[in-house]
């Protein structure tokens, strides 16, 4: 992990996936585990760096700004997903943003997750939250995504907050409040079985959270671009 506050932005010659840009691994524990400091760089530091970069008026930097813009759009979405804002520790081991938390999706819910990209429902809690909007029927994903977004009510609260550190803190708090609640237990797997069975009540709460966070992320991204992109 790079210990600098941000990574150098070099443009399209950089083909790395920068996995650590997509998260803010703010830790908490479900037992008495020791919680380490939040690693940097992360989604919040990179959003701040890209936001500053796209504000440049130098026409010679337009190509670089197009690279930065794509990343900025992606990371603003990521940081609003609750499980991109935290890692839970149990027995002194982190759960990798709930990628290590094993779940089972009931048959009645599986159709929601089986679409254009995946062939099966998620088996990790992080993937479950990533995939909540669904992928739609076979075919291009963009029309489905656009229709899903269009049906969302406009965000009313918090739009004016453009601090990515606050966004990640919201995700951490929402993860603690909803993502790690019943039927999810203290550890990555239940003591009596190999995975946690997702309930309808849990799914309904998670889906509402997803809709709220997607709408808020879109509104904040629009504000950020309007204020900084030149």
C-alpha contacts under 8 A as a table, 3 or more apart, distances in Angstrom:
res1	aa1	res2	aa2	distance
1	X	20	X	7.88
1	X	39	X	7.70
1	X	40	X	7.75
2	X	7	X	7.71
2	X	40	X	6.90
2	X	41	X	6.62
3	X	39	X	7.51
3	X	40	X	5.90
3	X	41	X	6.80
4	X	7	X	6.82
4	X	40	X	6.65
4	X	41	X	6.37
5	X	40	X	5.63
5	X	41	X	5.11
5	X	45	X	6.59
6	X	40	X	7.14
6	X	41	X	4.90
6	X	42	X	7.67
6	X	45	X	5.97
6	X	46	X	6.04
6	X	49	X	7.14
7	X	41	X	6.78
7	X	46	X	7.56
9	X	68	X	7.93
10	X	13	X	6.79
10	X	14	X	6.29
10	X	64	X	7.48
11	X	14	X	5.79
11	X	63	X	7.85
11	X	64	X	5.23
11	X	67	X	5.71
11	X	68	X	7.36
12	X	15	X	6.69
12	X	64	X	7.49
12	X	67	X	6.37
18	X	21	X	5.53
18	X	22	X	7.59
19	X	22	X	5.80
19	X	23	X	7.84
20	X	23	X	5.87
20	X	24	X	7.97
20	X	41	X	7.15
20	X	42	X	5.64
20	X	43	X	7.35
21	X	24	X	7.94
21	X	41	X	6.67
21	X	42	X	4.53
21	X	43	X	4.60
21	X	46	X	6.57
21	X	75	X	7.51
22	X	42	X	6.61
22	X	43	X	5.06
22	X	75	X	5.97
22	X	78	X	6.04
22	X	79	X	7.06
22	X	84	X	7.00
23	X	42	X	5.73
23	X	43	X	5.09
23	X	44	X	7.98
23	X	78	X	7.11
23	X	79	X	6.44
23	X	84	X	4.71
23	X	85	X	5.93
23	X	86	X	7.71
24	X	38	X	7.14
24	X	39	X	7.48
24	X	42	X	5.37
24	X	43	X	5.69
24	X	44	X	6.76
24	X	79	X	7.35
24	X	84	X	6.15
24	X	85	X	4.72
24	X	86	X	6.14
24	X	168	X	6.59
25	X	38	X	5.63
25	X	39	X	6.58
25	X	42	X	7.85
25	X	84	X	7.24
25	X	85	X	5.77
25	X	86	X	4.50
25	X	87	X	5.30
25	X	97	X	7.15
26	X	37	X	7.39
26	X	38	X	4.98
26	X	39	X	7.90
26	X	85	X	6.25
26	X	86	X	4.54
26	X	87	X	6.08
26	X	172	X	7.10
27	X	35	X	5.80
27	X	36	X	6.84
27	X	37	X	7.47
27	X	38	X	6.78
27	X	86	X	5.53
27	X	87	X	4.89
27	X	88	X	5.67
27	X	89	X	6.96
28	X	35	X	6.09
28	X	86	X	7.55
28	X	87	X	6.72
28	X	88	X	5.16
28	X	89	X	6.09
29	X	32	X	6.57
29	X	33	X	5.84
29	X	34	X	7.49
29	X	35	X	6.71
29	X	88	X	5.38
29	X	89	X	4.46
29	X	90	X	5.96
30	X	33	X	7.58
30	X	88	X	6.95
30	X	89	X	6.33
30	X	90	X	5.74
30	X	186	X	5.52
30	X	187	X	7.63
31	X	89	X	7.58
31	X	90	X	5.87
31	X	91	X	7.02
31	X	186	X	7.55
32	X	90	X	7.76
32	X	91	X	7.61
33	X	89	X	6.23
33	X	90	X	5.97
33	X	91	X	5.65
33	X	92	X	4.67
33	X	93	X	7.80
34	X	89	X	7.76
34	X	92	X	6.10
35	X	89	X	6.87
35	X	92	X	7.75
39	X	42	X	6.84
40	X	45	X	7.27
41	X	44	X	7.89
41	X	45	X	5.78
41	X	46	X	6.78
42	X	45	X	5.48
42	X	46	X	6.16
43	X	46	X	5.25
43	X	47	X	6.01
43	X	75	X	6.20
43	X	78	X	7.84
43	X	79	X	6.43
44	X	47	X	5.23
44	X	48	X	6.33
44	X	79	X	7.47
44	X	164	X	5.01
44	X	165	X	5.66
44	X	168	X	7.06
45	X	48	X	5.24
45	X	49	X	6.29
45	X	164	X	7.82
46	X	49	X	4.91
46	X	50	X	6.04
47	X	50	X	5.17
47	X	51	X	5.94
47	X	72	X	5.98
47	X	75	X	6.72
47	X	76	X	7.11
47	X	164	X	6.87
48	X	51	X	5.14
48	X	52	X	6.30
48	X	164	X	7.08
49	X	52	X	5.28
49	X	53	X	6.21
50	X	53	X	4.90
50	X	54	X	6.20
50	X	68	X	5.70
50	X	69	X	7.34
50	X	71	X	7.83
50	X	72	X	6.22
51	X	54	X	5.55
51	X	55	X	6.67
51	X	72	X	7.34
51	X	224	X	7.47
51	X	228	X	6.60
52	X	55	X	5.42
52	X	56	X	7.44
52	X	228	X	7.37
53	X	56	X	5.86
53	X	65	X	6.98
53	X	68	X	7.43
54	X	65	X	5.41
54	X	68	X	6.91
54	X	69	X	7.08
54	X	228	X	6.34
54	X	229	X	5.32
54	X	230	X	6.90
55	X	228	X	4.65
55	X	229	X	5.13
55	X	230	X	5.68
56	X	61	X	7.72
56	X	229	X	7.82
56	X	230	X	6.66
57	X	230	X	6.00
58	X	61	X	5.64
58	X	62	X	7.44
59	X	62	X	5.47
60	X	63	X	7.58
61	X	64	X	5.25
61	X	65	X	6.05
62	X	65	X	4.94
62	X	66	X	6.26
63	X	66	X	5.20
63	X	67	X	6.70
64	X	67	X	5.19
64	X	68	X	6.33
65	X	68	X	4.85
65	X	69	X	5.92
66	X	69	X	5.03
66	X	70	X	6.46
67	X	70	X	5.49
67	X	71	X	6.61
68	X	71	X	5.23
68	X	72	X	6.02
69	X	72	X	4.95
69	X	73	X	6.21
70	X	73	X	5.34
70	X	74	X	6.39
71	X	74	X	5.13
71	X	75	X	6.07
72	X	75	X	5.26
72	X	76	X	6.08
73	X	76	X	5.50
73	X	77	X	6.60
73	X	221	X	7.00
74	X	77	X	5.40
74	X	78	X	6.34
75	X	78	X	4.80
75	X	79	X	6.04
76	X	79	X	5.46
76	X	80	X	6.69
76	X	217	X	6.37
76	X	221	X	6.63
77	X	80	X	5.58
77	X	81	X	7.01
77	X	214	X	7.14
77	X	217	X	5.86
77	X	218	X	7.62
78	X	81	X	5.51
78	X	84	X	6.25
79	X	82	X	7.40
79	X	84	X	5.66
79	X	85	X	6.27
79	X	164	X	7.84
79	X	167	X	6.75
79	X	168	X	5.83
79	X	171	X	7.23
80	X	84	X	7.25
80	X	85	X	7.66
80	X	167	X	6.47
80	X	168	X	6.84
80	X	170	X	7.88
80	X	171	X	5.97
80	X	213	X	5.80
80	X	214	X	7.21
80	X	217	X	6.25
81	X	84	X	5.41
81	X	85	X	7.11
81	X	129	X	7.40
81	X	130	X	7.20
81	X	171	X	6.35
81	X	210	X	7.29
81	X	213	X	6.92
82	X	85	X	5.47
82	X	86	X	7.36
82	X	129	X	7.98
82	X	168	X	7.97
82	X	170	X	7.68
82	X	171	X	4.00
82	X	172	X	6.00
82	X	173	X	7.89
82	X	174	X	5.90
82	X	175	X	5.02
82	X	179	X	7.47
83	X	86	X	5.68
83	X	87	X	7.49
83	X	97	X	5.48
83	X	98	X	6.75
83	X	126	X	6.19
83	X	129	X	7.36
83	X	171	X	6.91
83	X	172	X	7.28
83	X	175	X	6.05
83	X	179	X	7.55
84	X	97	X	6.37
84	X	168	X	7.91
84	X	171	X	7.25
85	X	97	X	7.64
85	X	168	X	5.16
85	X	169	X	6.96
85	X	171	X	5.10
85	X	172	X	4.98
85	X	175	X	7.79
86	X	97	X	5.72
86	X	171	X	7.50
86	X	172	X	5.34
86	X	175	X	7.40
87	X	94	X	5.99
87	X	95	X	5.90
87	X	96	X	5.68
87	X	97	X	4.37
87	X	98	X	6.79
88	X	94	X	5.50
88	X	95	X	5.59
88	X	96	X	7.61
88	X	97	X	6.86
88	X	98	X	7.31
89	X	92	X	5.79
89	X	93	X	5.20
89	X	94	X	4.30
89	X	95	X	6.27
90	X	93	X	5.43
90	X	94	X	6.55
90	X	95	X	7.77
90	X	186	X	7.03
90	X	187	X	5.90
94	X	97	X	7.77
95	X	98	X	5.07
95	X	99	X	6.31
95	X	100	X	5.00
95	X	101	X	6.66
95	X	188	X	6.70
96	X	99	X	5.31
96	X	100	X	6.10
97	X	100	X	7.58
97	X	126	X	6.49
98	X	101	X	4.98
98	X	124	X	7.02
98	X	125	X	5.49
98	X	126	X	4.93
98	X	188	X	7.65
99	X	102	X	7.74
99	X	124	X	5.46
99	X	125	X	6.11
99	X	126	X	4.99
99	X	127	X	7.05
100	X	124	X	6.51
100	X	125	X	7.64
100	X	188	X	5.80
101	X	124	X	5.48
101	X	125	X	5.49
101	X	126	X	7.62
101	X	187	X	7.49
101	X	188	X	4.11
101	X	189	X	6.12
101	X	195	X	7.71
102	X	123	X	5.83
102	X	124	X	4.69
102	X	125	X	6.27
102	X	188	X	6.23
102	X	189	X	5.84
102	X	194	X	7.07
102	X	195	X	4.72
102	X	196	X	6.31
103	X	122	X	7.74
103	X	123	X	5.07
103	X	124	X	5.43
103	X	125	X	6.03
103	X	195	X	4.58
103	X	196	X	4.47
103	X	197	X	5.82
103	X	198	X	6.77
104	X	122	X	7.68
104	X	123	X	5.80
104	X	195	X	6.05
104	X	196	X	5.93
104	X	197	X	4.85
104	X	198	X	6.12
105	X	109	X	6.42
105	X	110	X	6.34
105	X	121	X	6.68
105	X	122	X	7.27
105	X	123	X	7.36
105	X	197	X	6.30
105	X	198	X	5.49
106	X	109	X	5.58
106	X	110	X	6.49
106	X	197	X	7.18
106	X	198	X	6.77
106	X	199	X	7.72
107	X	110	X	5.23
107	X	111	X	7.85
108	X	111	X	7.16
109	X	112	X	5.82
109	X	113	X	7.53
110	X	113	X	5.49
110	X	114	X	6.42
110	X	120	X	7.44
110	X	121	X	5.45
111	X	114	X	5.19
111	X	115	X	7.73
111	X	121	X	7.80
112	X	115	X	7.62
112	X	132	X	7.83
112	X	134	X	5.46
112	X	135	X	7.59
112	X	136	X	7.66
113	X	118	X	7.52
113	X	120	X	6.99
113	X	121	X	5.20
113	X	122	X	7.36
113	X	131	X	6.48
113	X	132	X	7.25
113	X	134	X	5.10
113	X	135	X	6.51
114	X	117	X	7.74
114	X	118	X	5.71
114	X	119	X	5.49
114	X	120	X	5.42
114	X	121	X	5.96
114	X	134	X	7.46
114	X	135	X	6.92
114	X	136	X	7.73
115	X	118	X	5.81
115	X	119	X	6.79
115	X	134	X	7.11
115	X	135	X	4.75
115	X	136	X	5.13
115	X	137	X	5.22
115	X	138	X	5.85
116	X	119	X	7.99
116	X	135	X	5.76
116	X	136	X	6.46
116	X	137	X	6.15
116	X	138	X	4.71
116	X	139	X	6.08
116	X	140	X	7.23
116	X	141	X	6.54
117	X	135	X	7.00
118	X	121	X	7.53
121	X	128	X	7.90
122	X	125	X	7.53
122	X	127	X	5.64
122	X	128	X	5.42
122	X	131	X	7.85
123	X	127	X	7.25
123	X	128	X	7.33
124	X	127	X	5.43
124	X	128	X	6.34
125	X	128	X	4.98
125	X	129	X	6.49
126	X	129	X	5.35
126	X	130	X	6.22
127	X	130	X	4.86
127	X	131	X	5.97
128	X	131	X	5.28
128	X	132	X	6.19
129	X	132	X	5.34
129	X	206	X	7.25
129	X	210	X	7.64
130	X	133	X	7.90
131	X	134	X	5.41
131	X	135	X	7.47
132	X	206	X	7.62
132	X	207	X	6.07
132	X	210	X	6.78
133	X	148	X	7.44
133	X	207	X	7.41
133	X	210	X	7.27
133	X	211	X	7.77
135	X	141	X	6.46
135	X	144	X	7.09
135	X	145	X	7.56
136	X	141	X	6.84
136	X	144	X	5.76
140	X	143	X	6.70
140	X	144	X	7.73
141	X	144	X	5.48
141	X	145	X	6.26
142	X	145	X	5.09
142	X	146	X	6.06
143	X	146	X	5.10
143	X	147	X	6.10
144	X	147	X	5.17
144	X	148	X	6.15
145	X	148	X	5.09
145	X	149	X	6.20
146	X	149	X	5.18
146	X	150	X	6.07
147	X	150	X	5.11
147	X	151	X	6.38
148	X	151	X	5.48
148	X	152	X	6.92
149	X	152	X	5.43
149	X	214	X	7.82
149	X	215	X	7.41
152	X	211	X	6.70
152	X	215	X	6.53
153	X	215	X	7.20
154	X	215	X	6.17
154	X	216	X	7.75
154	X	219	X	7.85
155	X	158	X	7.82
155	X	159	X	6.94
155	X	212	X	7.19
155	X	215	X	5.52
155	X	216	X	5.17
155	X	219	X	6.76
156	X	159	X	6.89
158	X	161	X	5.55
158	X	216	X	7.50
159	X	162	X	7.55
159	X	216	X	6.48
159	X	219	X	6.13
159	X	220	X	5.38
159	X	223	X	7.83
160	X	220	X	7.15
160	X	223	X	7.69
161	X	166	X	7.73
161	X	220	X	7.50
162	X	220	X	6.65
162	X	223	X	7.93
162	X	224	X	6.77
163	X	166	X	5.46
163	X	167	X	6.64
164	X	167	X	4.80
164	X	168	X	6.21
165	X	168	X	5.25
165	X	169	X	6.27
166	X	169	X	5.00
166	X	170	X	6.20
167	X	170	X	5.14
167	X	171	X	6.44
168	X	171	X	5.01
168	X	172	X	6.24
169	X	172	X	4.99
169	X	173	X	6.21
170	X	173	X	5.20
170	X	174	X	6.11
171	X	174	X	5.05
171	X	175	X	6.00
172	X	175	X	5.14
172	X	176	X	6.33
173	X	176	X	5.16
173	X	177	X	6.08
174	X	177	X	4.89
174	X	178	X	5.82
174	X	179	X	7.00
175	X	178	X	5.44
175	X	179	X	4.52
175	X	180	X	6.09
176	X	179	X	6.17
176	X	180	X	5.56
176	X	181	X	7.27
177	X	180	X	6.85
177	X	181	X	6.67
178	X	181	X	5.27
178	X	205	X	7.33
178	X	206	X	7.08
179	X	184	X	7.82
179	X	206	X	7.14
180	X	184	X	5.51
180	X	185	X	7.19
181	X	184	X	5.35
181	X	185	X	7.14
182	X	185	X	6.56
182	X	202	X	7.41
183	X	196	X	6.43
183	X	197	X	6.81
183	X	198	X	6.57
183	X	199	X	7.16
183	X	202	X	7.50
184	X	196	X	6.10
185	X	188	X	7.64
185	X	189	X	7.51
185	X	190	X	6.37
185	X	196	X	7.85
186	X	190	X	7.92
187	X	190	X	6.61
189	X	193	X	7.01
189	X	194	X	5.78
189	X	195	X	5.36
189	X	196	X	6.76
190	X	193	X	5.38
190	X	194	X	6.43
190	X	195	X	6.17
190	X	196	X	6.40
191	X	194	X	7.97
193	X	196	X	7.71
198	X	202	X	6.47
198	X	203	X	6.90
199	X	202	X	5.20
199	X	203	X	6.22
200	X	203	X	5.03
200	X	204	X	6.09
201	X	204	X	5.16
201	X	205	X	6.33
202	X	205	X	5.32
202	X	206	X	6.14
203	X	206	X	5.07
203	X	207	X	5.99
204	X	207	X	5.18
204	X	208	X	6.30
205	X	208	X	5.27
205	X	209	X	6.25
206	X	209	X	5.02
206	X	210	X	6.12
207	X	210	X	4.96
207	X	211	X	6.24
208	X	211	X	5.14
208	X	212	X	6.17
209	X	212	X	5.14
209	X	213	X	6.06
210	X	213	X	5.20
210	X	214	X	5.99
211	X	214	X	5.25
211	X	215	X	6.23
212	X	215	X	5.37
212	X	216	X	6.21
213	X	216	X	5.02
213	X	217	X	5.89
214	X	217	X	5.08
214	X	218	X	6.18
215	X	218	X	5.26
215	X	219	X	6.31
216	X	219	X	5.17
216	X	220	X	6.08
217	X	220	X	5.17
217	X	221	X	5.98
218	X	221	X	5.11
218	X	222	X	6.21
219	X	222	X	5.19
219	X	223	X	6.33
220	X	223	X	5.06
220	X	224	X	6.04
221	X	224	X	5.00
221	X	225	X	6.12
222	X	225	X	5.23
222	X	226	X	6.07
223	X	226	X	5.14
223	X	227	X	6.13
224	X	227	X	5.32
224	X	228	X	6.09
224	X	229	X	7.98
225	X	228	X	5.21
225	X	229	X	5.13
226	X	229	X	6.09
